[in-house]
Amino acid sequence: MIDETQSPEVIKESAPAFAALLADPPQIDRMLAETSRSAGMNPAEAAEWSKWVRERLTRDDCAILRRYTGKNALTNYLGTLLQCLLLEYRAQSR
């Protein structure tokens, strides 16, 4: 499970980065498609998973995205986050 708490300083510093990410839906779409393809999902399952991920990303005023600290590229953070969310999604689906 992902800890969604973070210090106010980290949230303030990372806010522009995840705001930029949310402003570029095609970037998220590409990463979702790539992750679902590499996981061997059929189109219906990929669409359901993508919807679930978007709900998780925006839950609690983007709490998961606020954990981004800026130590690495935002796309690296999101890629790792998508892999973790995929594991969580599959565990819940069983």
C-alpha positions as CSV (number, residue, x, y, z in Angstrom):
1,M,0.0,0.0,0.0
2,I,1.2,3.5,-0.8
3,D,1.7,5.9,2.1
4,E,-0.1,9.1,1.0
5,T,1.3,11.5,3.7
6,Q,4.1,14.0,3.1
7,S,5.6,17.0,4.7
8,P,4.2,20.5,3.7
9,E,7.6,21.5,2.3
10,V,7.7,18.5,-0.1
11,I,4.2,19.1,-1.2
12,K,4.9,22.8,-1.9
13,E,8.0,21.9,-4.0
14,S,6.5,19.1,-6.0
15,A,3.1,20.8,-6.7
16,P,4.2,22.4,-10.0
17,A,5.5,19.1,-11.2
18,F,2.4,17.1,-10.7
19,A,0.2,20.0,-11.8
20,A,2.1,19.9,-15.1
21,L,1.6,16.1,-15.3
22,L,-2.2,16.5,-14.9
23,A,-2.1,19.2,-17.5
24,D,-0.6,16.8,-20.0
25,P,-3.1,13.9,-20.2
26,P,-1.5,12.4,-23.3
27,Q,1.7,11.7,-21.2
28,I,-0.4,9.8,-18.7
29,D,-2.3,8.0,-21.5
30,R,1.0,6.9,-23.1
31,M,2.3,5.5,-19.8
32,L,-0.9,3.8,-19.0
33,A,-1.1,2.2,-22.4
34,E,2.6,1.0,-22.2
35,T,2.1,-0.4,-18.7
36,S,-1.1,-2.3,-19.6
37,R,0.4,-3.6,-22.8
38,S,3.5,-4.9,-21.0
39,A,1.2,-6.5,-18.4
40,G,-0.6,-8.4,-21.2
41,M,-4.0,-6.8,-20.6
42,N,-6.7,-7.1,-23.1
43,P,-8.3,-3.8,-24.3
44,A,-11.3,-4.1,-21.9
45,E,-9.1,-4.8,-18.9
46,A,-6.7,-2.0,-19.8
47,A,-9.6,0.5,-20.0
48,E,-10.9,-0.6,-16.6
49,W,-7.5,-0.5,-15.1
50,S,-6.8,3.0,-16.6
51,K,-10.1,4.3,-15.1
52,W,-9.1,2.8,-11.7
53,V,-5.6,4.4,-11.9
54,R,-7.0,7.9,-12.8
55,E,-9.3,7.7,-9.8
56,R,-6.4,6.8,-7.5
57,L,-4.2,9.6,-8.9
58,T,-6.9,12.2,-8.2
59,R,-8.1,10.8,-4.9
60,D,-7.7,13.0,-1.9
61,D,-6.6,16.0,-3.9
62,C,-3.9,14.1,-5.7
63,A,-2.3,12.8,-2.5
64,I,-0.3,10.1,-4.3
65,L,1.2,12.6,-6.8
66,R,2.0,15.0,-3.9
67,R,4.5,12.4,-2.7
68,Y,6.8,13.2,-5.6
69,T,9.9,14.8,-4.2
70,G,11.7,15.9,-7.3
71,K,14.7,13.6,-6.8
72,N,14.2,11.9,-10.1
73,A,12.3,12.7,-13.3
74,L,8.6,12.9,-12.9
75,T,8.1,10.2,-15.6
76,N,10.3,7.8,-13.6
77,Y,8.2,8.5,-10.5
78,L,5.0,7.9,-12.5
79,G,6.3,4.8,-14.1
80,T,7.2,3.2,-10.8
81,L,3.9,4.4,-9.3
82,L,2.0,2.7,-12.2
83,Q,3.8,-0.5,-11.5
84,C,2.9,-0.4,-7.8
85,L,-0.7,0.5,-8.7
86,L,-0.8,-2.4,-11.1
87,L,0.2,-4.9,-8.4
88,E,-2.4,-3.4,-6.1
89,Y,-5.1,-3.5,-8.7
90,R,-4.4,-7.2,-9.5
91,A,-4.4,-8.1,-5.8
92,Q,-7.8,-6.4,-5.3
93,S,-9.2,-8.1,-8.5
94,R,-8.6,-11.6,-7.2
